[in-house]
């Protein structure tokens, strides 16, 4: 793998964005770049991110749109989409460098940053499900050749499940390469809203999406009628996520 552009959608992550970007920066090599796309944070996220990235862009607060905006400005031959609550290590970048030449896209296994066997099982099942279905979710660090990303039109502009939709488009060309080491992501939604409640919500939303329900209606089903669609949500990886990184 040659040059990589890391794209991080950002919204109200002042407490953790410095640690996230510092880890990414330490993992990247010469010729790589780090792009942050802020969705209009009301806290100090953008100010904290600015000195740690190569480009700080602004875009309306929808995760798909933010990532597409970052891809438009990216120079790398590969695009690597990282959430603000992921942890990137040098081993992840090395795994990308060791990709077979025939690889077109892929993702990493994932684990939740909470102790206990239950969270370990959840992370393992998320990774297993992804391997079986060929569908990747955003907190698995999706990476894709720039040429292929452009060929499929980027992330579909929908308020929910945009990473699942992108995976379905990419899967028409090839199945994802599944890499180690596992990438850490936040378990805060699981911890604050309950594991079984989150699992139930996740599978209800995924079933409705598979059945063909409008992503906007799924958004309302989770957030209620008064939540604006510009909230920048993403698909359920271990539970649905907002663009500020929180699991829904």
N, C-alpha and C positions, 0 to 999 in steps of 0.2 A: 504494500500500500504506500502511495506517495503522500501528497499533502491532504490534510484533514481540516475541515472547518467545523468547529463545535458551535452549535446554536442552542442558546439557553433562553427559553421564554420566562419572563419575570413579571411578578405582580405581588407586591407587599410581602417580601421575604427578607426584611432588614436583619432579622435575627440570625439568618444562616447563609445569606448570599456570599459573604466574604469567604467563609470556609469552603463553600462549594466551588467558587471560582479559583481560589488559591490552590485547591486540589487539582482542578482541571489544568491550570497553568503549569503546575509542577509535572504533570504527566505528558504534556504536549512536547513535540520536538520541533526542530528547525523547519520552517516552512508551513507549520500548522498555524491556525488562527482561532481566536475565541470571540464569538459574537454574542452579545446579550441584546434581547429585544424586550424592552419594557412596555407593559400594557397600560401605563398611566398610574404607577404606584402612588398611593397617598402617603406612604412612609418614606424613609430615606434610602430605599432599595437602589434606585437609579444612581444616586450620589455615591453610594458605597461600591457599586459595581463599576463605575466609570474608570477608575485607575487600574482595574484588574483585567480589563478586556481590551481587545484591539478595536472593536467597534461597539458603540452603544446606540441602538436604534430605538425608535418609538413606534408603536403601532396600536390600533384599538385592541382592547382587552379581550381577545379571543385566541386561544392557544394555537389553533390551526393557522390563523392569519399571522400571528406573531412568528411562527416558525417558517412560514412561507416568505415573510418579509426578510428574515435572516438569510434564507437560502438565496434570495434574489441578490443580496449583497456579498455572498460568500465567494471566495476565490479557490477554495480547495476542490480537488477531484472527488473527494468523499465528503458527505455531509453526515454529521454525527449529532443527533438531537438528545440533549441531556436536560432533565428536569432540575429545578432549583433545589430539590431536596434529595438528589442523588449524590453519591460520593464516587468520584473518579480517582482511580489509582494508576500509577505507572504500568501495572500489569494489564490494565484494560487497553491502554494505548499499544502496548507490545503485542497483545492478542490481535489487534487490528493490523499491525505491521506484518504479522505472520499469516494473514489470510491467504488462502489459495488464490491463484490468479483468476480462476473462473468465478469467484464469488461476486455477487452483485449487491446483496443487502443482507442484513441480519440483525441480531440483537444479543444481549447478554442474559444469562440466568440472573435471577434477582433474589434478594433476601430482605426481610424486614428488620429494622434496627431496634428490635425489642427482645428481651430475654424470654426464654421459655420454649418448650417443645411445640406448643401450638403455633406460635409465630414462625418457627422453623418449618413446620409442616405446610403452613400457608404459602411461604415462599417457594418451597419445593414443588407444591402442586401448581402454582402459577407457572413455574418454569416448565413443568411436565406438560401442562395444558398447551402451552405455546409450542412446544416441540411436536405435539401430536397434531395440532391444528394448522401450524404454519402461520399463526397470527401473533404479532408482537404488540405489546402495549408500551405506552410512552416511557414509563419508568424503567424499562429494560434497555434503555440506551440504544435506540434504533439507529443504525448506520446504513447508508445507501450511496451508491455511485451517483454523482451529480447528473450524469447523462440519463440514468434510469429515472431518477426523481423528476427530471424535466419531462421525460417521455410520458410519464403517467399523470402529469399535471400537478404534482405536489400534493399536499394534504387537501382533501376535500374540505370546502368551506362550510362545515357543519358545527353546531355547538356542542356536540357530544359524539364520542366514538370515532373521532377523526383518525386516530392511530390505527384502530381496527380497520377502518375503511381504506387507509393507505396500505396496510398489510395485504388486504384482499387484492388491491390493484397490483402490488409488487409480486404477489404469489402467482399471478398469471405468467410471469416471466421465469421465476424460480422460487424454490422454497428458501426460507431464511437460514443463514448460517448461525448456529447457536453456540455462543462463546462463553468461556470461563476466563477469569474468575467471576463469581457472581457479583452483581452490583448492588450495593446497599441503597435502600430507599426508606423513607419515613414510615413508621407504623402509627403515626399520631391519630389518624382517623380511626383505626382499629381500636386504639386504646381509649379514645374519648367517646366513641359511639357504640362500642361493644363489638366483639368479634362476630358473633352469630347474626346480629342485626346487619352488620356490614356484608357478611356473606350472602344473607338472604336478599338484600337490596341488589348486590352485584349480579346475582343470577337472574333476578327478575328483570333487571334492565337489559342484560345480555340476551335473554330470551325474547324480550319485546323487540330488541333491535334485529335479532335474527329473523323474527316474524315479519319485519318490514315496517315497524312503527317509525314515524317521523322523529329524528333526533331531537327536534324542538319539543315534542311532546314528552320525550324521556327527560329532558332537562326540566320541564315543568313538574313532572311527576316526582322528581327528587327535591327541587328547590321550592316548589309552590308557584302559584300563578303570578306573584309579584316580583320574582327574581328576573332581572333583565337577561336576555340571551347573550349579551356581550360579556358575560362573566368568565368566559374562557375555560370551559370545562373540557375534560378529556375522558377517555373510556375507562372502565373498571379494569385495573390490572390486578389488584388485590381488593379493590373497591374503586368506584369511580373517583376522579380527581378533579380539583379545581386548578386553574392556571396559576394560582399562588402556591401550588405544590401540595396542597392538602388533599388527602383522600376524602371523598365525599361520604 
